[in-house]
Amino acid sequence: MSTVVHSVAAGAVAGAIGTLAMDLIWYKRFRQGGGDQAFVPWETSAGTDSYDGAPAPARTARVVAGKVGIALPENSARVANNAVHWVTGIGWGKAHGMVGVALGTTHPALGLATGVVAWGTSYAVLAPLGIYEPIWKYDTTTLWKDLSAHLVFGATLGVVYRLLAGSD
């Protein structure tokens, strides 16, 4: 298998594991905040039956689909949320793998950089789509919670990627 294909595949797997790690942080915060839903229903967006009030990934799917002329039915919000969430995390992992090949490194610190870029990109892309507010409208506590979850994603991604792709 070519180095690029192997790196992208390793990145995809690492991105999925990083996404799960980030979700576990968000779930822990949900439970600490008084939420009582079990992990699997929470993780799979149980109860999301329309786009009104749906999480950002579902609303992103709806906006993007609408821009290409596809009207998503209300009852697709749960599936759309899960698909966009996981495809995004895996996509960042694949990008991480490509950057690792280009830079010639599997150093785990690159994962932290990927997490920061993913975090910043979410605000840069989702604010113009009307999914998020512009980043300067958020308080530092909210931004830190989001950034720290993305740092967990990136750290996990970086370590798993190094294990799968091999060390420098």
Rosetta silent file (secondary structure, phi, psi, omega in degrees, C-alpha in Angstrom):
SEQUENCE: MSTVVHSVAAGAVAGAIGTLAMDLIWYKRFRQGGGDQAFVPWETSAGTDSYDGAPAPARTARVVAGKVGIALPENSARVANNAVHWVTGIGWGKAHGMVGVALGTTHPALGLATGVVAWGTSYAVLAPLGIYEPIWKYDTTTLWKDLSAHLVFGATLGVVYRLLAGSD
SCORE:     score description
SCORE:     0.000 S_00000001
   1 L     0.000  139.417 -178.655    0.000    0.000    0.000 S_00000001
   2 L   -67.992  157.992  178.951    1.341    3.439   -0.846 S_00000001
   3 H   -59.599  -41.542 -178.507    2.447    5.765    1.884 S_00000001
   4 H   -65.506  -47.601 -179.486   -0.292    8.257    1.018 S_00000001
   5 H   -61.704  -45.152  179.031   -3.073    5.644    1.015 S_00000001
   6 H   -61.329  -43.598 -179.037   -1.798    4.153    4.269 S_00000001
   7 H   -65.636  -40.740  179.039   -1.536    7.596    5.886 S_00000001
   8 H   -67.810  -41.422  178.208   -5.025    8.628    4.787 S_00000001
   9 H   -64.198  -44.900  177.070   -6.489    5.321    5.995 S_00000001
  10 H   -61.356  -40.144  177.725   -4.658    5.642    9.322 S_00000001
  11 H   -63.838  -39.026  179.152   -5.910    9.213    9.565 S_00000001
  12 H   -62.965  -45.925  178.423   -9.497    8.127    8.922 S_00000001
  13 H   -64.470  -45.068  179.609   -9.370    5.558   11.726 S_00000001
  14 H   -63.648  -35.889  177.166   -7.612    8.012   14.039 S_00000001
  15 H   -64.320  -39.758  177.582  -10.218   10.659   13.163 S_00000001
  16 H   -65.253  -43.615  179.792  -13.033    8.305   14.150 S_00000001
  17 H   -68.241  -38.337  175.586  -11.352    7.462   17.457 S_00000001
  18 H   -63.165  -38.211  177.840  -10.622   11.155   18.068 S_00000001
  19 H   -63.373  -43.517  177.748  -14.272   11.960   17.402 S_00000001
  20 H   -61.811  -42.383  178.876  -15.336    9.376   19.964 S_00000001
  21 H   -61.259  -43.495  178.539  -12.872   10.821   22.503 S_00000001
  22 H   -63.565  -41.728  179.694  -14.263   14.318   21.936 S_00000001
  23 H   -63.770  -36.103  178.011  -17.802   13.018   22.270 S_00000001
  24 H   -64.206  -36.284  175.585  -16.930   11.358   25.571 S_00000001
  25 H   -64.872  -47.143  178.904  -15.760   14.746   26.890 S_00000001
  26 H   -62.326  -37.950  179.453  -19.011   16.386   25.725 S_00000001
  27 H   -67.344  -41.473  176.781  -21.013   13.532   27.251 S_00000001
  28 H   -58.831  -42.607  178.573  -19.208   13.865   30.580 S_00000001
  29 H   -65.853  -38.957  176.707  -20.063   17.581   30.574 S_00000001
  30 H   -59.131  -46.658 -179.584  -23.669   16.770   29.664 S_00000001
  31 H   -67.684  -40.142  177.875  -23.947   14.417   32.639 S_00000001
  32 H   -64.086  -27.450  178.774  -22.226   16.894   34.975 S_00000001
  33 L   -84.805    5.302  176.459  -24.777   19.470   33.852 S_00000001
  34 L   103.870   -1.911  178.067  -27.648   17.247   34.973 S_00000001
  35 L   -66.746  143.906 -177.362  -28.325   15.291   31.782 S_00000001
  36 L  -123.746    6.456  178.923  -29.492   11.745   32.414 S_00000001
  37 L   -70.189  139.793  176.760  -29.648   10.199   28.943 S_00000001
  38 L   -65.005  161.602 -173.034  -27.517    7.082   28.485 S_00000001
  39 H   -60.688  -50.850 -174.089  -24.474    7.391   26.240 S_00000001
  40 H   -61.429  -47.622  176.449  -25.672    5.532   23.130 S_00000001
  41 H   -61.536  -38.356  178.485  -28.980    7.420   22.777 S_00000001
  42 H   -63.734  -48.541 -177.599  -27.132   10.683   23.483 S_00000001
  43 H   -61.641  -34.968 -176.825  -24.365    9.853   20.999 S_00000001
  44 L   -96.540   14.328  173.839  -26.838    8.908   18.265 S_00000001
  45 L    62.522   36.481  177.693  -28.999   12.006   18.787 S_00000001
  46 L   -55.563  137.289 -179.391  -32.053   10.135   20.039 S_00000001
  47 L    92.940   -8.322  176.764  -35.014   12.489   20.141 S_00000001
  48 L   -84.437   99.091 -176.052  -33.786   14.617   17.238 S_00000001
  49 L  -116.997    5.628  174.259  -36.836   14.381   15.011 S_00000001
  50 L  -155.982  170.614 -179.405  -36.676   17.722   13.220 S_00000001
  51 L   -83.080  -15.499  177.150  -34.155   20.360   12.232 S_00000001
  52 L   -69.441  117.910 -179.401  -35.593   22.934   14.626 S_00000001
  53 L    76.607    5.552  179.263  -33.187   23.011   17.558 S_00000001
  54 L   -69.668  157.815  176.885  -31.096   20.183   16.076 S_00000001
  55 L   -61.667  163.799 -175.765  -27.332   20.184   16.679 S_00000001
  56 H   -54.227  -41.269 -179.967  -25.039   22.057   14.291 S_00000001
  57 H   -59.414  -41.214  179.146  -24.127   19.039   12.109 S_00000001
  58 H   -64.686  -44.557 -179.417  -27.791   18.399   11.237 S_00000001
  59 H   -65.933  -33.644  176.221  -28.442   22.051   10.491 S_00000001
  60 H   -64.432  -44.253  178.051  -25.303   22.146    8.347 S_00000001
  61 H   -57.574  -43.103 -178.528  -26.559   19.169    6.348 S_00000001
  62 H   -65.376  -44.843 -179.788  -29.852   20.933    5.778 S_00000001
  63 H   -63.169  -48.004 -177.936  -28.238   24.209    4.660 S_00000001
  64 H   -64.952  -44.028  177.889  -25.760   22.489    2.322 S_00000001
  65 H   -60.232  -42.858  178.818  -28.433   20.201    0.863 S_00000001
  66 H   -61.528  -36.198 -179.373  -30.682   23.199    0.298 S_00000001
  67 H   -67.868  -21.790  177.227  -27.906   25.046   -1.537 S_00000001
  68 L  -105.579   13.744  173.900  -27.728   22.200   -4.073 S_00000001
  69 L    84.924   18.915  178.823  -31.502   21.962   -4.404 S_00000001
  70 L  -109.021  126.013  176.829  -32.212   19.037   -2.095 S_00000001
  71 L   -97.458  112.316  178.853  -34.935   19.399    0.533 S_00000001
  72 L   -80.034  133.527  177.793  -34.225   17.108    3.469 S_00000001
  73 L   -69.195  150.379 -178.902  -37.338   15.784    5.221 S_00000001
  74 H   -52.370  -40.133 -175.429  -37.755   16.733    8.895 S_00000001
  75 H   -74.399    3.863  176.687  -37.431   13.126   10.005 S_00000001
  76 H   -94.338   -0.315 -174.336  -33.902   12.930    8.526 S_00000001
  77 H   -59.644  -41.644 -179.000  -32.404   15.283   11.139 S_00000001
  78 H   -64.616  -48.129  179.720  -31.096   12.519   13.399 S_00000001
  79 H   -63.121  -44.217 -179.811  -29.421   10.615   10.562 S_00000001
  80 H   -61.405  -41.299 -179.789  -28.048   13.838    9.055 S_00000001
  81 H   -60.580  -48.474 -179.261  -26.632   14.898   12.420 S_00000001
  82 H   -65.597  -43.898 -178.412  -24.788   11.628   12.925 S_00000001
  83 H   -61.620  -50.151 -177.446  -23.556   11.416    9.343 S_00000001
  84 H   -66.028  -40.809  179.745  -22.163   14.958    9.211 S_00000001
  85 H   -58.836  -51.099 -175.962  -20.635   14.704   12.695 S_00000001
  86 H   -74.154  -37.675  177.391  -18.761   11.471   11.965 S_00000001
  87 H   -63.755  -36.263  178.492  -17.837   12.317    8.383 S_00000001
  88 H   -64.969  -48.749  179.781  -16.373   15.593    9.632 S_00000001
  89 H   -62.072  -42.692  178.427  -14.220   13.920   12.291 S_00000001
  90 H   -67.233  -38.375  177.712  -13.051   11.223    9.880 S_00000001
  91 H   -61.942  -42.160  176.591  -12.401   13.886    7.229 S_00000001
  92 H   -64.342  -34.991  176.421  -10.187   15.854    9.590 S_00000001
  93 H   -64.176  -41.955  177.772   -8.336   12.617   10.324 S_00000001
  94 H   -64.304  -41.816  176.854   -7.748   12.035    6.608 S_00000001
  95 H   -61.358  -41.682  177.176   -6.532   15.615    6.202 S_00000001
  96 H   -56.950  -44.384  179.268   -4.224   15.039    9.177 S_00000001
  97 H   -62.508  -41.490  178.976   -2.805   11.973    7.411 S_00000001
  98 H   -66.134  -40.218  178.079   -2.173   13.912    4.208 S_00000001
  99 H   -66.169  -39.846  177.326   -0.452   16.723    6.096 S_00000001
 100 H   -58.201  -43.012  177.456    1.632   14.155    7.966 S_00000001
 101 H   -64.162  -46.395 -177.552    2.839   12.703    4.657 S_00000001
 102 H   -61.941  -38.213 -179.183    3.548   16.160    3.228 S_00000001
 103 H   -87.436  -12.882 -179.195    5.527   17.176    6.317 S_00000001
 104 L    70.990   35.804 -179.111    7.144   13.767    6.736 S_00000001
 105 L  -143.159  150.904  170.397    6.069   13.397   10.355 S_00000001
 106 L  -119.846   19.976 -176.956    3.723   11.413   12.565 S_00000001
 107 L   -58.937  131.119 -177.654    4.511   13.478   15.641 S_00000001
 108 L   -58.366  -24.803  179.102    1.442   13.553   17.932 S_00000001
 109 H   -61.500  -26.107  176.611    1.693   17.349   18.325 S_00000001
 110 H   -61.357  -29.962  176.649    0.434   17.612   14.768 S_00000001
 111 H   -63.498  -40.883  177.572   -2.844   16.237   16.114 S_00000001
 112 H   -61.851  -40.995  177.552   -3.214   19.201   18.454 S_00000001
 113 H   -62.574  -40.976  177.991   -2.709   21.526   15.504 S_00000001
 114 H   -61.658  -41.860  178.167   -5.373   19.599   13.575 S_00000001
 115 H   -61.663  -41.778  179.006   -7.770   19.994   16.515 S_00000001
 116 H   -66.652  -42.661  178.974   -7.181   23.742   16.661 S_00000001
 117 H   -64.351  -41.874  178.055   -7.636   24.109   12.902 S_00000001
 118 H   -61.026  -43.021  179.076  -10.859   22.043   13.037 S_00000001
 119 H   -61.535  -51.907 -178.355  -12.144   24.244   15.875 S_00000001
 120 H   -64.350  -38.771  179.609  -11.346   27.507   14.113 S_00000001
 121 H   -64.250  -35.026  179.847  -12.674   26.285   10.797 S_00000001
 122 H   -60.099  -40.074  178.212  -15.995   25.401   12.371 S_00000001
 123 H   -72.601  -38.994 -178.557  -16.526   29.044   13.311 S_00000001
 124 H   -66.549  -32.763 -178.103  -15.176   30.332   10.003 S_00000001
 125 H   -91.775  -44.126 -172.120  -17.522   28.095    7.992 S_00000001
 126 H   -77.757  -25.882  176.866  -20.598   27.789   10.188 S_00000001
 127 L   -65.918  -48.473  178.156  -21.024   31.474   11.045 S_00000001
 128 L   -62.988  -26.433  177.774  -21.500   32.566    7.410 S_00000001
 129 L   -78.935   -8.414 -178.651  -23.978   29.684    6.957 S_00000001
 130 L    83.391   11.561  179.039  -26.011   31.013    9.890 S_00000001
 131 L   -84.140  -43.720  176.578  -25.369   27.908   11.997 S_00000001
 132 L  -111.958  163.342  167.643  -23.052   29.679   14.477 S_00000001
 133 L   -81.517  161.870  172.027  -22.723   33.278   15.521 S_00000001
 134 L   -56.735  145.887 -172.737  -19.460   35.015   14.587 S_00000001
 135 H   -55.576  -33.809 -177.275  -16.740   33.821   16.963 S_00000001
 136 H   -71.290   -8.090  178.896  -16.399   37.212   18.675 S_00000001
 137 H   -89.370   -4.708  179.867  -20.001   36.970   19.912 S_00000001
 138 L   -94.683  147.774  175.865  -19.222   33.984   22.155 S_00000001
 139 L   -78.332  162.121 -175.310  -17.974   34.283   25.718 S_00000001
 140 H   -64.534  -32.112  179.037  -14.587   32.865   26.652 S_00000001
 141 H   -63.484  -45.939  179.077  -16.108   30.012   28.695 S_00000001
 142 H   -62.894  -45.502 -179.898  -18.066   28.739   25.699 S_00000001
 143 H   -63.483  -39.744  179.605  -15.071   29.084   23.395 S_00000001
 144 H   -66.332  -41.689  178.114  -12.804   27.302   25.877 S_00000001
 145 H   -59.599  -43.428 -179.739  -15.231   24.388   26.277 S_00000001
 146 H   -68.471  -47.017  179.175  -15.383   23.999   22.516 S_00000001
 147 H   -62.019  -44.755 -178.032  -11.628   24.438   21.997 S_00000001
 148 H   -63.465  -35.898  175.744  -10.734   22.046   24.816 S_00000001
 149 H   -65.367  -39.176  177.347  -13.004   19.357   23.335 S_00000001
 150 H   -69.965  -28.883  174.449  -11.276   19.855   19.980 S_00000001
 151 H   -68.579  -36.998  174.504   -7.884   19.589   21.702 S_00000001
 152 H   -63.003  -44.708  175.490   -8.973   16.199   23.090 S_00000001
 153 H   -54.933  -51.597 -176.174   -9.985   15.252   19.542 S_00000001
 154 H   -64.983  -42.185  179.898   -6.610   16.405   18.214 S_00000001
 155 H   -63.887  -43.972  178.944   -4.514   14.794   20.936 S_00000001
 156 H   -64.838  -45.767  176.908   -6.288   11.484   20.500 S_00000001
 157 H   -54.730  -48.330 -177.442   -6.050   11.760   16.721 S_00000001
 158 H   -61.910  -43.239 -178.830   -2.323   12.486   16.935 S_00000001
 159 H   -69.697  -47.239 -178.559   -1.508    9.566   19.219 S_00000001
 160 H   -64.163  -42.145  178.888   -3.678    7.043   17.363 S_00000001
 161 H   -59.083  -44.485  179.748   -2.365    8.202   14.004 S_00000001
 162 H   -61.813  -40.703  179.181    1.230    7.755   15.156 S_00000001
 163 H   -64.251  -39.141 -177.024    0.446    4.246   16.403 S_00000001
 164 H   -81.986  -36.259 -175.131   -1.207    3.297   13.101 S_00000001
 165 H   -90.929  -16.502 -178.147    1.097    5.106   10.676 S_00000001
 166 L    94.386  154.891 -177.742    4.359    4.404   12.481 S_00000001
 167 L   -83.707  161.483 -178.875    6.828    6.771   14.085 S_00000001
 168 L   -61.006    0.000    0.000    9.166    9.119   12.219 S_00000001
